[in-house]
Amino acid sequence: MKRIRTAIVYITLVCITAACSTSRKSSSEVTESYKPASKELYKTIYHMDSVLFDAFNNRNLEIQKMVFATNLEFYHDNGGLTNYNQVIENTRRLFDQNNGLRRTLIPGSLQVYPIKDYGAIEIGIHRFCHPENGKDDCGTFKFIHIWQKRPDGWKLTRVISYDH
């Protein structure tokens, strides 16, 4: 379990992450009532999430570098605040470990909200797993991503990863 916690700290220093309702509703109750304000924006952010984490799962740092804004701020409840350069270096080290770590988005957890004249907020829950002793060792965590729509495309500017 200690290995998964270490891996998750590295991951969250690299990627993103999610929010729950402030009420005590279960995640299924929260997502059942969620309706995107814009289906087009939802599809766009879902796609960008897929691009980011397909690159993560395939250890493609160059694509991740293109998705992250150079002014990235990554907030992790256990790891603190890191910037773009720190996230890239932590990701490089994680990829070098080649430990089979993979991320999946929890189905039905994704929520997307527009930010006027800026971009979007992505809220969700994801799971990170890696093989250990012949079976998957997994952790499920919450995240919030702030995406900015720029002339050169969507960029991830802020990541909040919590509930570890």
N, C-alpha and C positions, 0 to 999 in steps of 0.2 A: 504494500500500500504506500510505503514511503516513496518508492520509485514513481508511482502514478502521481503523487502530490508534487514531486520535483518536476516531472514532465509537464504537469498542468501549469505550474508556475511559469515554465519556459513558454508554453503555448500561449498562455494568456498575456505574456509579455510580447507576443507576436501578433495575436489576432484580436478578437473582439468578444463585446459581450453583453447582459440582458436584464430586463426588468419584469417585475411582477406587479400586479395591482396592489395598492396599499391595503386593500381589504384582505380578509382571510379566505377568499375564494380559492378553490383549487384551480390549477392551470387549465383544466378542461372547461371549467365554468367561465374563466376569463376569456379564453379564445373562442368559445361558442358565441359569446355576445359581440365579439370583434367583427367589424365590417370595415374594410379599407375605404378611406375617403376617396382614393383614386386607384382603380384596378391597374391602370397603366403604371403608376408609380410603384405599386406593390410588385408588379412583375419585374420592373426594372431593378429594384433593390434586391428582390429574390435572386435575380440573375447575377448581380454584382456579388452577393454573398456566395453564390455558387462558384463564380470565377475565383474569388479569394481563397475559398477552401478547397476547390479542386487543385489549385496551385499548392496549397498547404499539403494536401494528401499525396500529391505527386512530387513533393520536395522541389518545387519550381520557385526559387527565390526571386528570379527576375520578374515573373508575373506579379508576385506579391509586392515587389518594390514599385511596380507601375500602379497598383491599386492604392497603396498607402500614399497619403499626402506627405510631403517632406516636413510639414509642420505638425505631423501626427503627435497626439498626446494619448498615451495608453495608461489608464488607471486600473490598477489591480488591487483588490481588497487585501491581499496578503503581500504582494510584491511591490506596491507603491506605484509611483509615477515613472514612466519611461518615455523617451522621445523616439523619433524615427530611427536615428542611428543606432540607439540601444536595441530597439525592437529588431532591426535588421541583423545586428550582430548576434542577438540571442536566438533568432530564427536559424541563422547559419550554423550555430553550435548545436541546436536541436536537430537539424537535418543531418549533421555530421554523425550524430549518435546512431542514426538509422535503426531506431528501435521499433519501427512499424506503427508508430502513433498515427491515428486517423481521427478525423472529426466528422460527425454527422449532425445535421440539424434535426431537432426533435419535431416530427411532423405535427402540424397544427399549432406550433408555438410562435411562429413568426408574425409580428405585427409591424406595420409601416405607417408612419405619420409624416405628412409634409411639414417642412419648415419654410415659411414664406421667404422668398427671395434668397434662399440659401440651398436647400436640398431636402434631406429626409432624416428621420429618426428610425432606426431599425431596432426592434426589441425581440428577443427570442431566448430559447434555451437550446443548448447543444451538448453533445456527449463526445468525450475524447476517450478512445480505447487504445490499448497496446497489448500485444501478447506477453504473458508472463506465466511461466510454469505450465505451458501448454494450453492456457485458456486466456480469454480477454479480461484485462483489468480495466475497468471503466469508471469514469466520473462524469456526472451531469451538472452543468453550471449555467448561470444566467449571464446575459450580456446585453449591452446597449451599444449601438454603433451610430455615429453621426456621419452622414454622407453629404458631401458638397458637390453640387453640379457645377462643373467648370467648363470653359471652352474646349478643353482637351478630354472631357469625359468626367465620369463620377469618380471621386476620390474619398477615401476614408480618412476623416480628420480627427475623430475622437473615438476611443474605445473605452468602455467601462466593463470590467469583468469582475463578477462578484458571486457571493454565496458559495464559496469554496469550503 
